[in-house]
Amino acid sequence: MQHVIQIKNLKKSFDTNTVLDNCNVALREGENLVVLGKSGSGKSVLIKCIIGLLTPDNGEISVFGQDISAFDHHELDRMRAKVGFLFQSNALYDSMTVRENLEFPLRRHWIKTTKESVNDLVMEALENVGLEKTVDMMPIELSGGMKKRIALARTLILKPRIILYDEPTTGLDPITAKEISHLMIEIQNKYNTSSIIISHDMNCVKITANRIAMLMNGACDIVGTYSELSQSEDTRIRQFFD
């Protein structure tokens, strides 16, 4: 199966603290790969390296077969247009309406559009998350679950081939978290997206994961399905499933 992201021998340190140490992991086309690990284990650092927000000390990150370490600023921007990033905090602009928040990535990536096509893209993205009627609302008028859906709609508006989810259910009640998890599956099935999901919500992990990579001691040496890992007798793994 083709790999859309391949990470080899990745190392990232902050002063004397080594967060990622010879980390190797690959994302297959069309799959949801959950990266599971304790708080502070380097999960968010990993996806920030993938999107170019952090620069690794060593190692290689290939996206669509291209080593991003060789990319200049413009090449990184073009790559980011194909890789959606759902922030843990949602990162909606409070001073903008839902429509303006969704239009922002189209302007940011200099995509040529007409007023009519922009409106079509906005409404399609909102339809994907079931919130067409919020188009003229302000973020302050939205619930936590609605904000998460709008943030996902903004990620989808560029029709990315890859989506990176950073703790997509954090701060949500169990019912809303389950709805968001199922929505992520719907997006995967509809658009054949490939996704890396950072999560410690085991319900989200069980619903969304095709495979799970355990991030321990800076490396992803343990990879398997939910069923495989949940039956492991390794105490380091069992602590997440008990």
Protein Blocks (a to p, Z undefined) as FASTA:
>chain_A
ZZfbdcehiacdehjbcfbghiacdddehiacdddddehilmmmmmmmmnopaccfbdcd
deehiafklpcfklmmmmmmmmccddfklopafkbcfklmmmmmmmmnopacdfklmmmm
mmmmmmmnopammmmpcfklpcfklmmmmmmmmmmmnopabdcdehklgoiafklmmmmm
mmmmmmmmmnopacddddfbfklmmmmmmbdcddeehiafbgcdfklmmmpcbfklmmmm
ZZ
